Amino acid sequence: MRAQCNARVSEVETAMVGKQIAIIGGGPAGLMAAEVLSAAGHAVTVYDRMPSFGRKLLLAGKSGLNLTHAEDFEHFTRRFGVASERLRPALEAFPPEELRAWALALGTETFVGSSGRVFPMAMKASPLLRAWLSRLAAQGVAFRTRHAWIGFSASCVLFDTPEGRIKVEADATVLALGGASWPRLGSVGEWVPSLRQIGVPVTDFRPANCGFDVAWSAIFSERHAGAPVKSVIATSPAGRIPGEFVVTASGIEGSLVYAHAASLRDSLERGQVADLLLDLAPGRSERNLAVDLARQDGKASFSTRLRKGARIDGVKAALLREGLPDVGRFGPGQLAAAIKALPIPLLRPRPIAEAISSAGGVGWDGIDNGYMLLARPGVFVAGEMLDWEAPTGGYLLTACLATGRAAARGVGAWLG
């Protein structure tokens, strides 16, 4: 079957004694699959539509590169929602502590932050990525940039390249094409029609770990866009979670919003009201707040009474006024209740192109336990193109790496 293709392989690849493996997508999942398969002696080529590899990993490194999370493993696995059980074997085979050991072997020491998140000591991705690519090259992995995958032809893999369309032969293929967030980094979701055409079930992509639009007044938006809202607790169907977020010109975003994003997005998709309920004064009871507010001079301004009685000012005070225009006339008890449960009505998620990650992708009923497509034997999938989602906190990167390893092991078992 391979003879039907006009293969383009390097001298390094043809010198290998193993099978020819095409890995399409040079992000964390694809590179991890390349590592496992090249270490097993196979001739591996990694293809990517972009001019360089690991671009989303480098972007994540701008905020410190949250590699994984140090929480209890049982809690860790539950962060993946409905996909937790399907992901569990892959996560068990590459748990957070093993990920840290893997990074250390590449010269990247890690530490656990106060939130339990794990970061490189250098707080950036470039040293890790350089060492990783160097090790892969030493293992014989070949790299092809500016190769955009466009589908299959018989047993061949098709690419559009600057030199034109080519066919590549492979004994097995790993697709690690990403989801649909951050399209400028290469994950554009253009692979969906090609897989659906051959009978692969694919759920439509939706934004995950995203911000939301809020109908701010022009005055509020102009004065407070970019302001951080710190030390609050937010409640939604996802639970009661402490943290902070940022006011934007069009709404809200940030780690606390992302923690609630999936449940809020799902509520909006069902046509339900989606309010993020804010406790602006964590650690103080509603009763105590009411008592302290009642002690304030009734002749003082609302801002003064709020600042002295509840220690609230700035953007928190502005949120109260924005959400409750008559709040200045509230009595102490009513004001205390508003401070402890201020609703922020959400209109819609921000576009998927702005999201940290995406939900949706290849359905779990379309692959076997080795991550091979049931509709296309010999083709395996990994990373964000699978239908799973998780909050930020190291879960996304861990699952991408773990599924890359799982798919590679699936390839090995299939080639067996």
Secondary structure as UniProt FT lines:
FT   HELIX           2..4
FT   HELIX           11..15
FT   STRAND          20..24
FT   HELIX           28..39
FT   TURN            40..41
FT   STRAND          43..47
FT   HELIX           55..61
FT   TURN            62..64
FT   STRAND          68..69
FT   HELIX           73..77
FT   HELIX           78..83
FT   HELIX           84..93
FT   HELIX           96..105
FT   TURN            106..107
FT   STRAND          110..112
FT   TURN            114..115
FT   STRAND          117..120
FT   TURN            121..122
FT   HELIX           126..138
FT   TURN            139..140
FT   STRAND          142..144
FT   STRAND          148..153
FT   TURN            154..155
FT   STRAND          156..161
FT   TURN            162..163
FT   STRAND          164..168
FT   STRAND          172..175
FT   HELIX           183..185
FT   TURN            190..191
FT   HELIX           192..197
FT   TURN            198..199
FT   STRAND          202..208
FT   STRAND          212..213
FT   HELIX           218..224
FT   TURN            225..226
FT   STRAND          228..236
FT   TURN            237..238
FT   STRAND          239..247
FT   STRAND          251..253
FT   HELIX           255..269
FT   TURN            270..271
FT   STRAND          275..279
FT   TURN            282..283
FT   HELIX           286..294
FT   TURN            298..299
FT   HELIX           302..310
FT   HELIX           314..323
FT   TURN            325..326
FT   HELIX           327..329
FT   HELIX           332..340
FT   STRAND          342..345
FT   STRAND          348..349
FT   HELIX           352..354
FT   STRAND          357..362
FT   HELIX           364..366
FT   TURN            369..370
FT   STRAND          372..373
FT   TURN            374..375
FT   TURN            377..378
FT   STRAND          379..381
FT   HELIX           383..385
FT   HELIX           395..415
//
